[in-house]
Amino acid sequence: MVSPSVSLEPLFAVPFGHARLAACERLNAELEQLFLARESAEYRNPSPSHIPQEETFESRFNLFRWTEGCVQELRRFVLDGVIATVRQASTLSAEALGRLRLHNHTWFHVSRHAGSFVAHNHPLASWSAVYCVRAGLPAPEDPNSGLLRFLDPRAGADAYRDPANASLRPAFAHRPLELHLTAGQLVVFPSYVFHEVAPFFGPDTRITVASNCWFN
């Protein structure tokens, strides 16, 4: 019997964009100073979608409307990263994408000891992004401290395990994507993907910027 010629293709793939801001030290230092100075009730998100934690500060969603130079510099980098991800992941031409209007809600988080975020997604946006201002010092006793974890969206894909599907190649394997963010790192992903942040047990602060984007 002749063996079939099988063509394998990675269907149902999830596009993730990765970028890094070179020489980010000066910008991140300015952002950190600004964010810590505005870690107050005036700038706190008044209606969080989760139960607020004392260990984590979440700002209002208008960060990219601030006029400070460091914020506007970050805005260009993050939104350019979102546009570049959409351009590579979609069939839109550069001209067609350029005719669309990009909207965003953007905010910052400051996490201290034991600060975390439960699994959630952003159903009212198409693309989301996370930028790392300060990763925070590691916690030797907990290697997962501050880990950003993206959950595999293929519900039920791990319902049955046997030797034939337990060792799939990375593109096909059912497992979360786990990232220890570093300063200057940008991750862009579809907003439907559930994600969470493991408790941060470092002795200092972990500072990130999050953005939700949509086009029309």
WOMOMO-V788745 format. One line per field, one symbol per residue. ss: DSSP state (@ for helix, = for strand, . for the rest). burial: + if it has 24 or more other C-alpha atoms within 12 Angstrom, else -. Layout:
BEGIN
ss->???
burial->???
END
This chain:
BEGIN
ss->...............=====....@@@@@@@@@@@@@......=...........====..=@@@...@@@@@@@@@@@@@@@@@@@@@....@@@@@...==========...======......========.............===..........................===.....======....======.....==========.
burial->-------------++++++-+--+--++--++-+++--+---+++----------+++++++++-----++--++-++++++++++----------------+++++++++++++++---++--++++++++++++++-----++++++++++--------------------+--+-++++++++++++++++++++++++--++++++++++--
END
